[in-house]
């Protein structure tokens, strides 16, 4: 075991940071030849300015060893430590630190200053830089190039006259949503509208989780599930449907239809050439998303379905849904964040505000007005026949694995509706029922994502 070996482990942690939208820095603590702690940068995800890879690794190592003095330890980090991290190492009485790339702006191991060389300190940490520096530097450069490209791309898309675009400032400082935006506007059905989607993790991953939101949510809804899938080494694609999130928003309510939104999703899957898809659906994400796999079943291998339905038009709409539709008509400016927070009291004010972010005024809310009446109500309604075809597909043709999670407190698409849907999905096992969860069950996403990994991906722990 040499320095390069342990630095390779730190680089793995740095790659995990990059996948979560954090500056790619990773750290590993080794005690007497054994790894006792690993960590990566997480100040964005944790909303913690001290959550540098080194600090998190030191904390974890101290907990593991039961001692804040980390004697007989070496810390490996992919980037030259800053003054804060160097000071933490001195306080921990760390004997040795090995780092990769130099940090010319804030480096405190010789680039800007050398904290370790202060003669007045009563402890001196030995340091060695430049180990696998090329790999560390390349990872950092690729990350910042991607960020610059995304920012340039976001500012260069033309906006159609009949659409609105939520200002980027509305999305500043969203809690637990560190990922870089991706945009596409050349899908035939978009006709120049800009569609936003998250695309995280390796493009050649063995599994791609396609996460579809409903009304009035957006891809922020999946912030608790995405890290679990990324930690498993998988790819996650989470689009914002037109009219939602960071996607462009047609001004007119009648721009929205079942068939149009379905076609957009079909074209997005084709354009990104998504393979080995595990489809993740809830609410309208299911009403639309459950009709996708029959179009190209070879692309899909798994299903995670939560609080949704197939709107075949064969059953009367429930009293709960009719009440929701009437509320939307009577109070078109309802507070989206308050709605989410009412069913999820554990959410912070900042999280509630994030759900309001895409909709700063009435002009941006056409989709919110249009979607409740769009639910296929009768056998001849738009989308009803497509949903009946999908029902036959899931009942008779589907050969992939399925997993169902139910928020039991949902008054509209709760356990009775979901258990009926389960009977229509071939070989769907018993559902995971979350007694305290409501309609927006993704707010309990860590539990669901972890259980889905175990159920759908054979070798997941």
Helices and strands as residue ranges (DSSP letters): H 3-19, E 26-31, E 34-40, H 43-46, H 53-65, E 73-79, H 83-91, E 96-101, G 115-117, E 126-128, H 133-156, E 163-164, G 168-171, E 182-184, E 195-200, E 208-212, G 219-222, H 223-231, E 235-239, E 249-250, G 253-255, H 258-271, E 277-282, H 284-289, G 293-295, G 297-299, E 300-306, H 319-330, H 336-343, H 349-356, G 362-365, H 366-374, H 384-392, I 393-397, E 401-407, H 415-423, E 432-434, G 441-444, H 445-456
